């Protein structure tokens, strides 16, 4: 790969990764709370009061910081995988839908990592505190709330991937040059 070809490949790749990393977390963060509310199971009054308290403590600015802290990794991975897919996909392939699938898969991988960390934290809490505290945490987050949050996180990652791919298409950020700019096959 010569210098010109490397620049033609890596410049759009870096642009797509940066676009997805910059746009994905705010889109996903803005959609996470409404999706969590839509996907939530019926909850008890104490769990509802706890979620209201947490929502009151987290303002929009804190939520945006949290969205970038949690979502920049999956968003950048989505951008990277989308760029590789865009480089080899046929011309009429539905790239935005592919980005949504990649975004959902990257968010699901992050959810699995968070679930492992949460299980470790729960094990530590159960081992180091009295039974009443451990029972309170189990009661507050029981009833499928964890599943609703996981589904909302994956759905917001998929939608963020879709939106980021659409923005990339609107601004003309692609891995391959447009058909008018491409050289004929016989040109050397």
N, C-alpha and C positions, 0 to 999 in steps of 0.2 A: 504494500500500500504506500503510494508516494505521498508527499506532503499535501498536494492539492486534494487528492481523494480522501485523505485522513481528515482534512478540514471540512470537506463536504459532508462527512459522516459525523464527526464529533461535535461540530458547531450546532446542528439541529438537535442532536442527542442531548447536549448540555442545556440547550434552550428549552426542550420539552421537560426535562427533569426539573429545571428551575421554575417553569410555569406551573407544573403540577404541584411542586413543593410550596409555591407561594399561594396558589389559588385553592388547592384541595382542602387544607385545614379550615379556613374560614367558611367555605361552603359546607363542609361536613359538620363543623361545629354549629353552624346556624341551623342545620337540619336535624341534629342529634336530639335536641330536647323535644321538638314537635313529634318526631318519629317515636321517641321513647314514650311519650304520652299516648300516642295512637296505638302502640303495640303493648302497652302495659296490661297486665291482668288485673282483675278486680283486687283492690288492696284493702287491708284493714286500716282503721283510723290511725293507729300508732305509726304504721309505716308511711301513711300519707302525711302525717304531721312531721315525721323525720325528713321526708323528701321536700316538703315545703320549707323546712328550716335550712336544708342544704341549698335549695334554690335561692332562698333569700340571702344566704351568705355569699353565693357566687354571683357576682354581677356580670355584665356583658364583657367588661375588660378582662376580668379574671377568666371568664369562659373562653375568650379569644386566646389568651396566653395558654390555657390548658389545651385548647384545640391544636395550637402549634406544637406544644410539648408532646402531645400524644400522636398527632396526625402527620407530622412532617416526615417521619420515617416511611409509613405506608404510602403517603402521597408521592414521595420521591421514588420509591420502588415501583409504584404504579406508572409514573412517568418514564422510568427507565425501561420497564417491560413493554409499555405502550410504544416507545420509540423503536425498540427492536422488532415488535410486531408490525409497526408501520413500515419499516424498512423492507420487509419481505411479503407483506400482504398484497393481494391482487388489487388492481386499481379501483374496482367498484365494491370492495369489501366494506362492511359497516364498521368503521374504525371506532366510532363513539360507543357502540355497543360492546365492542371488544374491551375498550377502556373501562366501561362499567363492570364487566366481568372481572377484569384484572384488579380494579379498585376494591370490589367486594372480596376477592380472594386475599388481597393484601390486608384488608381490614380484618378478615377472619383469622389470618395468621397472627395479627396483633392481639386479637381477642384470646386466642389460645395461649399466647405468652402471658397476657394479663391474668388469665384464669390460673395458670401455674403459679404466678406470683401471689394471687389472692389466696390460693389454697395454702401456700407456704405461710402467709400472714395469718390465716385463720388457725393453722396448726400452732403457730407461735402464741397467738392470743389464748387459745384453749390451754396451752401448757403453762403459761406464765401468769394468768389472772384467775380470779375466783370464778366460780360457776355462774354467778349472777351476771357478770359482764359478758361472758361467752354466750349465755342464753339470750341476753338483750340483743347482741349482734346477730344471732341467728333469727330471732323473732323479727327484727327490723328489716332484714333482707331475705325473708322467706316468701314463698308464694309465687315464684316465677319472675320476680323483679329482675334477677340477674339475667334470665333468658331474654326478657324484653330489652334490657340494656344492650345485651350482646347483639340481638337482632337489629336494634336501632343503629348500633355502631357499624355493623356490616352494611346495612342499607345506606347509611350516610356516606360510607366510603365508596360504595358503588355509584351513588348519585354524584359525589364529588369527582370521581373519575370521568363520568359521562359529561359533566359540565366543563371540566378542564379540557377534555378532548374536543368538545364543541368550540371552546374559545380558541384552542390551538388551530382548529380548522378555519375559524373566522379570520384569524390574523395571518393565516397562510404558513404556519409553522409545520413543516412536514419533513420526513426523513429523505424522501426522494424528490428530485426537482419536478416541477410541473411538466406536463406532457409537451407544452410548447417550448420549454427550455431544454428538453432532453435532446441529445445528439442522436442522429440516425445510427443504425447498427453498423453500417459500412464505414462510417467516418473514423479516422484514426488520428 
